[in-house]
């Protein structure tokens, strides 16, 4: 399928291995030194560009967490949305960010769509074929994730350019509406260490 230059640019900006080391060194009380992997996944290829994401503390790279799927889709007038999916069994995908062979084992029957967890993407053209992408939730309803019988609320969001990825993901306490983990003091500022855009095969 033909995708717009904006959608392919967004996918290219997101596909990679990222680090926030300078930020974590400067503000260790508020920002964990993270490694984030976002890799293309060959699912929903008829109408989407799909990515697998997970992250790990730099001190525990062998223990990645928060495996998830981002499905980049174009709606009317080439408006971009990002749908989020989680795994029926988190163990089936853990480590796929660092192991491309595991990516090939991800199939639609192993993931489930997360209602109210879709983001709309605003696109700003910067010139020379470069863009700035920023997200906002499609709905005011909280994004909820159920795992092992417990339900959690999550705020999702990011801002991406060719040079930097800012992530705003954080857990929300349903009782108080306050953040419990993640980007509590502002966005995680990540730069790309390794580019996985060539895996998009567009």
ABEGO torsion letter per residue (X at the ends): XBBBAAAAAAAAAABEBBBAAAAAAABAAABBBBBBBBBBBBBGAAABBBBBBBBBBAABAABBBGBBBBBBBBBBGGBBBBBBBBBABAAAABGAAABAAAAAABBAAABBBBBGABBBBBBBBAEGGBBBBBBBBABABBBBBBBGGBBBBBBBEBBBBAABBBBABBBBBAAAGBBABEBAAEBBBBBBABBAAAAAGX
